[in-house]
Amino acid sequence: MRIIIVRHGEPNYVKDCLTPLGIKQAKAAAQRLKSEGIEEIYSSPMGRARQTAQETADLLGISDVKILDFMHEVPWGKEGGPMYANGHPWMIADRLVCEGWDLHRKDWPEHEYFRENMVTKAVQDIAPKTDEWLETLGYRREGMYYRCIRKDEDWHTVALFCHGGSSTAMLAQILNLTFPYLCGALHLGFTGIATVRLTNMPGEICVPHMELMGDQRHILGVE
């Protein structure tokens, strides 16, 4: 199975929809994805992700875009008080590197930049729900890896349209990487594409493979 994760196009965050440029980016992404063999489309419940997903669904003739409520954008910051960079996890990751802090540390939720940061709970909530979703696709987590519990050996491809934060949290769980490390290593731009591949052999256990990370070539020249 291949799971294609796509960030939404340029948004109007206040209205939770795409800007005119974001619509062009979403259309370009749809053209980029039309030959990927996508069978099902999933989306965050938020308007900017759903609008981006709909462009691909319309092009492929997929009428049912399935909503994954847990893949809404993650919040960050501290309620009722100041926080470094307002709790922005990508800026925090860069700062921690400058401070000589190991982004691979499993105790990252206890760091002062994350301890009271709303993003920490959001990321921790996404982890088990990611595994629950993968099991519905035919992949059961065992320890650090995933066992294929599908009955057939056919290759299947699904697409998920969501957000920079929630996609980073999901990939951190799938790849057994820490959220801060992946914030430092992966910056999904608007309609950026990441593709994960899992074994198609029933009964086998596998390490998920990254086929692609952060591809935005389809929007080069889109204005």
C-alpha positions in Angstrom: 0.0 0.0 0.0 1.0 3.6 -0.7 -0.2 6.4 1.5 0.1 9.8 -0.2 0.0 12.7 2.3 -0.7 16.2 0.9 -0.6 19.5 2.7 -3.4 22.0 1.7 -2.8 24.9 -0.7 -2.2 28.5 0.4 -4.9 29.3 2.8 -6.9 32.2 4.2 -6.6 31.1 7.8 -9.3 33.4 9.0 -11.9 32.0 6.7 -10.4 28.5 6.6 -10.4 28.3 2.9 -8.0 28.5 0.0 -6.8 31.8 -1.5 -7.0 32.2 -5.3 -3.4 31.1 -5.4 -4.2 28.1 -3.1 -6.9 27.0 -5.6 -4.4 27.1 -8.4 -1.9 25.1 -6.3 -4.7 22.5 -5.5 -5.5 22.1 -9.2 -1.8 21.6 -10.0 -1.6 19.0 -7.2 -4.6 17.2 -8.6 -2.9 17.0 -12.0 0.3 15.8 -10.3 -1.7 13.0 -8.5 -4.0 11.9 -11.3 -1.7 9.0 -12.4 -0.9 7.7 -8.9 -3.7 5.1 -8.9 -5.5 6.7 -5.9 -8.5 4.6 -4.9 -9.6 6.5 -1.8 -9.3 10.1 -0.6 -9.2 11.2 3.1 -9.1 14.7 4.4 -8.8 16.7 7.6 -12.2 18.2 8.6 -10.9 21.7 8.0 -12.0 23.8 5.1 -8.6 24.4 3.5 -7.7 20.7 3.5 -11.2 19.6 2.2 -11.1 22.2 -0.6 -7.6 21.0 -1.7 -8.8 17.3 -1.5 -11.9 18.1 -3.6 -9.8 19.2 -6.6 -8.2 15.8 -6.8 -11.5 14.0 -6.0 -13.3 15.8 -8.8 -10.5 15.1 -11.3 -10.5 11.4 -10.4 -14.2 11.0 -10.2 -14.1 10.0 -6.5 -17.4 11.1 -4.9 -16.8 10.2 -1.3 -14.0 12.1 0.5 -13.7 10.5 3.9 -13.0 12.8 6.8 -10.4 12.0 9.5 -11.4 14.2 12.4 -8.1 13.7 14.3 -6.0 15.1 11.4 -7.2 18.7 11.9 -4.4 21.2 12.3 -2.6 21.0 15.6 -2.6 24.1 18.0 0.5 25.4 19.6 1.4 28.0 22.2 0.6 28.3 25.9 -2.8 29.2 27.2 -2.6 32.3 29.4 1.1 33.0 29.1 4.1 33.7 26.8 6.2 31.0 25.3 9.3 30.9 23.1 8.4 31.7 19.5 4.7 31.5 20.7 5.2 27.7 20.8 5.8 27.4 17.1 7.3 23.8 16.8 9.4 24.4 13.7 11.1 27.5 15.2 11.5 25.5 18.5 13.2 22.7 16.6 15.7 25.1 15.1 16.3 26.7 18.4 17.0 23.4 20.2 19.5 22.5 17.5 21.3 25.8 18.2 21.3 25.0 21.9 22.9 21.6 21.3 19.8 19.7 22.3 19.4 16.2 20.8 16.1 16.3 18.8 15.9 12.4 19.0 15.4 12.5 22.8 12.2 10.6 23.7 11.7 13.0 26.7 11.1 16.0 24.4 7.5 16.5 25.9 9.2 17.4 29.2 11.4 20.2 27.7 10.4 23.6 28.8 9.5 24.6 25.3 7.0 21.7 25.0 5.9 21.0 28.6 3.0 23.4 28.6 2.8 23.8 24.8 -0.6 22.8 23.4 1.1 21.1 20.5 2.5 18.4 22.7 -0.9 17.0 23.7 -2.1 17.3 20.1 0.8 15.2 18.8 0.4 12.6 21.6 -3.3 12.3 20.6 -2.5 11.8 16.9 -0.1 8.9 17.5 -2.6 6.2 18.6 -5.2 7.4 16.2 -2.7 7.1 13.4 -2.3 3.4 14.2 -6.0 2.9 14.5 -6.4 4.3 11.0 -3.6 2.2 9.5 -5.3 -0.9 10.9 -8.4 0.0 9.0 -6.2 0.0 5.9 -4.8 -3.4 6.7 -1.7 -2.7 8.8 -1.5 -3.5 12.4 1.2 -2.0 14.6 3.5 -4.5 16.4 6.1 -2.8 18.5 7.9 -0.3 16.1 6.7 -1.8 12.9 3.5 -2.8 11.0 2.2 -6.2 10.0 0.1 -6.5 6.8 -3.2 -8.0 7.7 -4.7 -7.5 4.3 -6.1 -10.6 2.5 -4.8 -9.7 -1.0 -1.4 -8.9 -2.5 -2.7 -6.1 -4.7 -1.1 -2.7 -4.4 -3.5 0.0 -3.2 -3.0 3.7 -2.9 -4.9 6.2 -0.8 -4.4 10.0 -0.4 -4.7 12.1 2.7 -5.0 15.8 2.6 -4.2 17.6 5.8 -1.8 20.1 7.4 1.8 20.7 8.2 1.5 20.0 11.9 -0.8 17.0 11.8 1.1 15.3 8.9 4.4 15.8 10.8 2.8 14.2 13.9 1.5 11.3 11.8 4.8 10.6 10.1 6.6 10.8 13.4 4.5 8.0 14.6 4.7 5.9 11.5 8.5 6.3 11.2 9.3 6.1 15.0 10.9 9.5 15.0 10.4 12.3 17.5 8.1 15.1 16.6 10.8 17.8 17.1 13.2 16.0 14.9 10.7 15.7 12.1 9.8 19.4 12.5 13.5 20.1 11.8 13.9 17.6 9.0 10.6 18.0 7.1 8.9 21.2 6.1 5.9 20.4 3.9 5.1 23.5 1.9 1.7 24.2 0.4 0.5 21.1 -1.5 3.7 19.4 -0.6 3.6 15.6 -1.0 5.0 12.8 1.1 4.5 9.2 0.2 4.8 6.2 2.5 4.9 2.6 1.2 4.1 -0.5 3.2 4.5 -4.2 2.2 1.7 -5.7 0.1 2.4 -9.2 1.3 -0.2 -10.6 3.8 1.3 -11.6 7.1 4.6 -9.8 6.6 5.9 -7.3 9.1 7.6 -4.2 7.6 9.5 -1.0 8.2 7.5 1.7 6.4 9.4 3.1 3.4 9.5 6.8 2.4 9.2 7.1 -1.4 8.9 10.9 -1.4 9.1 13.7 1.1 8.1 17.3 0.6 7.7 17.3 -3.2 6.4 20.6 -4.5 7.6 20.5 -8.1 4.0 20.6 -9.4 3.6 24.2 -8.3 6.8 25.6 -9.8 5.7 28.6 -11.8 2.1 28.6 -10.4 1.2 32.3 -9.6 
